[in-house]
Amino acid sequence: MAKYRKEPIPEHFQSAEEAGDFWDNHDLTDYWDQTRETDLKFGLRRRRYFIGIDPGIAKDLQHISEAEGISSETMANLWLQEKLQEKKRRNALTT
């Protein structure tokens, strides 16, 4: 019978996204013997801006984001980011 070989945990991840990708595809219980207790402190600050959204748009946003399996906040941020990038590209082409 073939023995299961797990991929080693990288010594250092280059970004939070890289760490997320690794753990999205690996089960921590397979690596429990390689973990150790540590003391972590985070000073993350995320600035949030609140804007009014038409109730009909908010309802549609909620239905679409639920169907996609993501939060309404994430969906709105993705769409706004796409539109802003399109606008920047158009402006760059005209200047």
Secondary structure, 3 states (H helix, E strand, C coil): CCCCCCCCCCCCCCCHHHHHHHHHCCCHHHCHHHCCCCCCCCCCCCCCCCCCCCHHHHHHHHHHHHHHCCCHHHHHHHHHHHHHHHHHHHHHHHC
